[in-house]
Each structure stands twice: as C-alpha cells, then as structure tokens.
Amino acid sequence: MPLAGFAARAAGGRLVAGLREKAGSDGAVERFHERTAARYAERLGHSRGVLMKAGQILSMVDARAMGTGEFWPYQKALARLQADAPPMHPDLVREVLDDELGSAVDNFAQFSDEPMAAASVGQVHRAVLDDGRDVVVKIQYPGVAQAIRDDLANTELVATFLRFVVAASGMKVDIRSLAREATARIAEEVDYRHEAAMIDAFGDLYRGHPFIHIPQVIPEVSGDRVLTMTYLDGMDWAAAQVADQDLKNTWAEVITRFINGSYRHANLVQSDPHPGNYRFNPDGTVGFLDFGCVTIFPERQRWLWVSFMRAAYEQRMHDCRELMTELGFIAADSSLSADDLQHWISDLTYEVTAPQPVTYTTEATGRVVRGFFDIRDSDHPLTKVNLPPKFAFTSRITLAFASIAGGLQATLDMQAINDDMDGLAEPVTELGKQHHAWVRERGLPGALDHHDCP
C-alpha cells in the first residue's frame, strides 16, 4: 500500500458527510470504516518497513480530538501496531540468534520461543542467562533494515508522508531538511548497536535514580540484529489505566519528569514516547524500554528551547518571540503578532498556566492537536511559523504526554513540577524532593545552566 494512500484517506473525509446522510442511522458507515481500518492495520503490520512505523506514529493522534470522529476506527486499529505485530516463526528466531551470536547463544540458560511483544522493527523474547539474570532479547526481523533503508532511499515515499504531516500542521517547512532529520531518526531504529549506546547513555544519566528505571545492555549477547538487556518488570498500559488513581497520578509525574528531565540535566530526548515503551510498577516507579529513536540536542538549541518554554509558562510573549526567532521558528521580520502568539501559546501551555492542580482529559490532547495540526484558518499562527528539523519530534512528544496523562486521567500540579524542574523553586511533591536529592548527589547541571557539551 503506497503511503500516499494515507493522504488520499485524509482527503476522503469530504465524502463522509454525504455517505453518512445516505446511510442514515443504521451504522453502515461506521462498519465500513471499521472493516477498512482493520485491513489497513493488517497491511501495515506485515510491511516491516517505514510504512508500519508511519502507522505507529499516526496511531498516536487521537482522531476524536481533531473533531474528525469518522477516522477514530483508523486510529484505534493503528494503535494495535504499537505492541501487536505479526511474530516470526520460532525456527526463524533461532536462525537469527545463531547467525548473529554464534557460540555466545550458549549464554542463554533458558529462552522463550513465544515473543512478549512484536513491533515494527523486531520482537522481544524473555530469557535467562546462565548466570541467572532475567533478560529480554530484542531480535530484528530479517530484511527489515534493508526494507527501511530502501523506503528511506525512496525520496518520494518519505516526502509524501512528510507532506501529509506538514499539510496538517500548516507550518512552513524545508521538506528536504526535515526528511534528512526524519530519515536519520528512523534509520537509527534498525541500528541495534546505536540503540545499545543510547541505552547506556540514558542508563548512565539515570544511574541510582529513585523512580526512573533504565535496562542494562548485556553486550556479550548483543550484536547488529540482537539486543539483550536486563528485564524490567511491571504492568503494561492496559493494566495501568485501571489502577488506583493515586498510583496513576504518580506514574504520570514520573513520566513527565523523565520526558522533560533528560534534556534538562543532559542533552538527550527519547523521541518515541508511547505507552508501549513503559512498565508501570505498584511502588510508583516506571521502567523505560525503547531507545531506538533518540534526539541529541546541541547545547545552544537545548538552552534556547528550555528558555523559550520557561518564557511561555510565564506568558512573556516578547521573550517568546525573540527566542523563537533565535531557534529558527520565525523570521525576525515575521508578521506574527503578540496577540496571535499569546493565543497559540496559551493553548499549548494550558496545563501549566491553569489553576492548579489540573486533571488531564481528552481535551488536553485536543488542545495539542489543534495547536499543532488542526489548521482551519489561513490566519492561524502556525501558518507563520517554520519548523526547524531538529525540533521535528517536539510536537510528537507533547502530544504523547497529553495522551498518556489523559489516558491515566492524571491530576498533577504541573506549574510546581515545571518550576522545580527548571530550578526556580523548591519541589513540593514527594517525587520532586526525591529527584532533587538525587540531582544534588550526582552533581548534575540544571535546566537553565549551560551544559558542558557542544
């Protein structure tokens, strides 16, 4: 299925109203969309390439939040691709292990043929090493690396997908530069040695952290297509959503401190934050699993971004405008007015600037979607904004957290959390106090400090 089909499907929305009028209330249109969505998900699930990854990315956008409920069946079907792709046959799994590890495969005392999960690039199996350690083994599908490289080499395929996303956002974008950034991030997901290095980087950053857990890579049983790491126990997303509300609030705070803390204390951003990558524990801790898609912020961009977000939280529009200019989001002579900027930023920072604490609902996702994607007015501020390629994943991260916190129906004091993460106030939450004690013990730089890196 060509990726252009997604654009065609989006254009097809113009037909839905007419179909619904003809179909009346008998549910025929809804059943049609559900059947079609299932076929799309199945095709993407077997594609083993960029198309399946695109499906996973699109599944993060809740169509109901955009006021396009007719597309909800597609979002729901694509969501299965986050953790439910067709698995490899056990014989093929063994073949990949033998080819990749050779005699090192004997380090496994036990190995489960049944995968724990199967996703776009590979599948994950439980195992036990001969020293007794519980591990998970991530095995790449044969040929997927080449399939993705072939897809990425097809500039028209990449451009079609990016034009689809960019057209939805209304932003002015250098498609070629954005394609290079997107290609680099997606290509990294099939480079298991790169992912191992990123796991090590995050593991080093969060060493000894009280509530953020990162797995440890086992290099002697890892290679180009096999990645073995220590097992992190915990509930999956479905179980987490029906847990006690106080626990869900705690998990949401842990996640926001992880998502927004890694670039405040280092220059790392996990750019693929969907709930299938988390393990939720009854003690309030969360395990973070997937580091195939990581952005490393150059220090100047990192500091400017944190400063921009701080100015946005404090509603300092003049400073926001200057920082957006320095970051490359707007030209110095842009016609973007302070009033337009205020309206746009107020929507995107609502949970921080609203009376505290705030409870995340689907409306939180809706605000992010409308702020970044739902452009129905030619005068919308985003039509005057550029998208620097290095920030291509920021809207995805913002949307993902809003979706996760909304799914947990979390109630948080986001203003206090952001103030302490930026080093402007002492923490008021118990997690904040634990985190700051850990930061002091580690001697890590703060969000608005200038980090000692390029």
N, C-alpha and C positions, 0 to 999 in steps of 0.2 A: 504494500500500500504506500504510494508516494506521500511524503509529508505534506505536500500541497493539499492533500485531502482534508487536513485539519482546517486550512484556510477556507476551503470550499464548504466545509461543515459550518464554519462560523457564518459565512455568507448565507447559508441556508436558513438562518434564523428568520430572514424576511418572509419565508414561506410558512413558518409555523403558525402565525395568527390565522392565515387562510385555512390551513389544514384543521386547526382547532375549531374554527367556525363551522366547517363542513362536518367534522366528526361529532360535534355536539358533546354530550357528557358521557358517552359510552366508554371512554378510556382507550379508544383505538390508537390515538396519537401517542399516549403515554406508553402503551405496549409496544408500538412500533419503535419508539426511541430506546426502550429497554433492550429489545432484541438487537437493534443496530449497535448499541453501546457494547453489548456482550461480544459481538463479532469484532468490533474494533479492539477491545481489550485482548481477545484471543490472538488476533493477528500480531499485535504489538508484543504480546508475551512470547511469541515464537520468533520474533525478528532478531533478537540477540545483538542489537546494534543501537545506533543513535536514536532510531525511532522508538524503541522501548524506553530509553532514557527520557526522551521527549514526553512520552506518555506519563511517566512518573512525575516529571516536572509539572505538566498540565494538571495532573490529578491534585496538586496542592491548592489549586484555585477553586474555591467553593463557588460554583456557578450560581447558587441561590443568593449569594451576597452581591452578585452583579445585577440582580433583578432579571436574570435570564433562566428562570426555573426549568424551561424546556431542556436545557443542557445538563441538568442535575443527573439524569441517568448516566451520561457520559463520564462525569466527574466521579460518580460512585463506582462505575465499572473500572475506570482507570486506576482508582485507589487500590484495587487489588494488586496492581503491579508493584506496589511498594514492598510487598512481602510475600507474594504468591505467584511466582512464575513457574512454568513447567520445569521439573527437575531432570537431571541427567540420569541415565541408567547406571546402576552400581558398577557394572563392568567398565564403563567409560570413566567413572570416577577413579577406579583402581588404576586404569591405564595412565591417566594424567598424573596420579601420585607417583607411580613407578618411573615414568618418563622424567618427571621434574625432580624427584628427591633421590632416586636410585636406592642405594642401601640404607639411606637415612630414614626410609619409610619404616624400618625396623624399630625406630624410636617410639612408635605407637604401640602401646600395650593393648589398647582397645580402640576400635574405630567403628562408628555407627554408619551403616550404609544409607540410612534414612536421613535426608537433609533436614536440618532445623528450619531453614529458610532458603528460598531461591529468588534471586532478583535479576537485575538487568545484565550484570557482568559475570556473576558467578553464584555459587550456592555454598552454604555453610553446614558443616557437619560437626557433631560432638565427637570428642576423642579423649583418651587418657594416655599420657606419656609414660614411658617405662619408669620414670622417677615418681609417678603417682599424681602428677599435676593434671587437673582438668583443663582441657583446652578446646578451642574451636578452630576448625580448619576451613579456610575460605579457598574454594577451588574455582578457577576461572574456566568458563565454558571453552572448549576447543574451537578455535577460529573466531572467537568474539573480538579479540584485539584487532585482528585484521579486518573484520567486518566494520568495526567502528572507525578504524583508520581509513578504510575505503569510503565510508559515509562522510567522514570529515574532509577527505580529499575532494569530495563532490561539492564544489563551492556553491552550486545551485541549490543542493539539498539544504546545506547549512543556511544559506541566505533566505530560502523560503521560510524556514522555521523562524529565523530572526525577524524577518519582515512581518510575519504573523504576530509575534510578540510585540514588536515595536509599534506596529499599526494600532494594536490595542492600547498601548501606553500613550501614544500621541507625542512622545519625546522626539527631539531631533538627535539622530544617532549616526555616527560613522559606521555603517554596516560592516565594512572591511575590518576596522579595528575591533569592533565588537565580536566579529566572527573569530578573529585571532585569539581573543581572550577566552571566548566560549570553547573554542577548539582545544586550547591548552588545558582548560579545566576538565573537559570531558575525556581528553586523551589520558590525563593523569589517572583516571579511574580504572584503566586497564593496566596500569603500571604498578604492580603489587610491591615492587621494591621502593617506589616513591611513596606509596601508602605506608609501608613499614617505617620509612624515615619520618613521615608526618605523625604516625602514632607515637614514635619515640620522642618527637618534639613536644607533642601535647602531654605525653606521659612525664617528661622532664619538667614541663611548666607546672603541672598539677601534682607533682610528687608530694605525698603526705597531705593532700587536701582532705578536709573533714567530710565533705559530702559529694564531691565530684570524682568519679572513678573512671580511669582510663585503662584499657587492657595493656598487657606487656607482650611484645613480639618475641617469639621463640625462633631466632634466626637459623638454628641448625635444622629446622624442619620447615623452612620457608624458601621460596625461590621466585622465579619470574611469574609463575601461574598458580602458586600455592602460598598462602599466607596463614601461618599458625600463630595464635595468640591465646593468652590466658582467658579462661571462661569467666564472664561476668554474669552472675545470676540476677534474677529479677522478673517482675511481671512485664508482659507485653502491653501494648497500647490499649487493646480491648479491655483487659483486666484493670488497667489503671483508671479508665474512665468511669468505672463503677465502684471505685474505692471510697473510703471515708473522705469527706470534703476537706477536713483539716490537712489530711495527707496530700490531697490533690493540690491544695494551696502551697504546701511545702515543695512539692515536685516542681510546680510552675516557677517558684522563686529560684530553685536550683538551676533550672533550665535557662532562665533569663540571665542569671549570674554567669553561667557557662558561655552562652551565646555572645553576651556583651562583655564578658570579662577577659576572654583570651586576647582581644586586641587592645584592651586597656592595660594589661600587665605585660603583654608581649605584642607581636605584630601578626598574630595568627587569627584566621577566621575559618571556622568549619562552614563550608558553603553549601552543605546538603543537609539542612536540619529538618528531617521529617521524623515523625514519632516511631517509625520502624527502627530507627537508629538508637533508641533509648531503652534502658532497662530500669524499671521502677521498683524500688525496694521498700519494704514496710518500715524501715528505720528512717525514711525520708531521703536517703541517698539516691543518686541516679548514676547509672553506667552509660557511657557514651561509646558507640561501637564503630562507626564508619568514618574514616578519614581519607577516603579516596578523592574527595573534592575539597581542597583547601586553598584559600587565598592568603598570600603573604603580602601584607601592606607595607610599602616603603614608608619610612618613618614620617616624612613630611606629610604624605597623604593621610596616614593614620592620625597624626596630631590634629591636622586641619579638620578631619571628619569628626573626631570627638569634640573639638571646639565648636563645630557647627551644630552638633546635636545639643550641646550644652546651651548654646545661644537660642536654639529652637525651643528647648524646655522653658527657658526664661523669657521667651517671646521678645527677644532683642532682634527685631527684623532688620535693622541697619547692619548689625554684625552678621546676621544670617546671609544677607545679600553679598557682603564683602567676602565671606568665607566660601559661599557657593561660587563666586567668581574665581577665587584662588583655586578651588577644586576643579574648575572647568565645567561646572553645571550651567552657568550662564555667562554670556559675554558682558564685558564692562559696560557696554552701551545698550544692554538689553532694556526693552520696554516693560519688563516685569515690574509692576507697581508694588509698593509696600503693602497695600490693602490686599492685592491678589496673593502675595506671598503669605501674609498673615492668615488668610482664609485657608489656604492649602496646608500650611504647616500646622495650624490648629487642629485640623482633622487627623493628621498623621501622628500628632503628639497628644492626642486626647487623653489616653490612659495615664499620662504623666501629669498633665496640667489640670485635669478634672478634680473635683473634691475627692479626697482620699479616705479610705481605700476604694478601689474600683473593682467591679466584678466583670470579667471578660465574658462576652456573649458572642453570638454570630454577628452582631452589629459591629464588633471590633474588627472582625475580618472584612466586613462590608466597607468600613471606613478606609482600610488599607487598599482594598481592591479599587474603590472609587478614586482614591488618591493617586494610585499608580497606573491603573489600567482602564477605568471606565470613563473614557473621554467622549462626552456627547456634545460639548460646547467648544466651538472653534476658539473661544477666548479663555479656555481653561489654562491655568498657569503652566501645566506640563507642556503645552504646545510651544512655550518659550524657553524650555529647559533642554539642555544637552545631557547625554548620558555618557560620562567617561567610562571606557571599557573596564577599568579596574573596579568600578562600582556596579558592574552588571548584576551581581548577585545580592546586592543590599536589599532590593525590594523583595526578593525571594525570602531572605532571612526574616525581614519584618513581617511578611505575610505568614511565614511558617510559625513564628512565635504567636501571632494573634490567633491562628487556627488551633495551635496546641493549647494555649491558655483558655481559649473559648471552649475547646473540647473537654477540658478539665473543669470548666466553669469556675476558674480560679478567682479568688478575691485577694488582691495584693495592694500594698502601699507603694505604688510604682515611683512616686515622687521621692520618697525617702530612700528607696533602693537605688535609684539613679543618682541621688545626691551623694550617698556614701560610696557608690562605685566610682564616682568622679572625684572623690576625695574632698568634697566640700562640706561634709557633715559626718558626725559620728553615726555609726549604724544603730538603728532602733530595733531591727529584727534579730532574733537569735541566730539565724543563718549569717546575717551580716556581721555580727560580732565574731562568730567563728571564722568567717572568711578573713576579716581584717587582722585577727590574731595570726592566722596562717601567713598573710602577706607580710606582716612585720617580721615574723620568724624567718621567712625566705628572703627578706630584703628586696622584694620586687618593686619595680617602678610603678608609679600611679598613672592614672588615665591621662592627666594633663601634664605629666612630666615629659621631658624629651628623652626618648629611649636611646640607648647607646647601640644603634644599628643603622645601616644605610637607609 
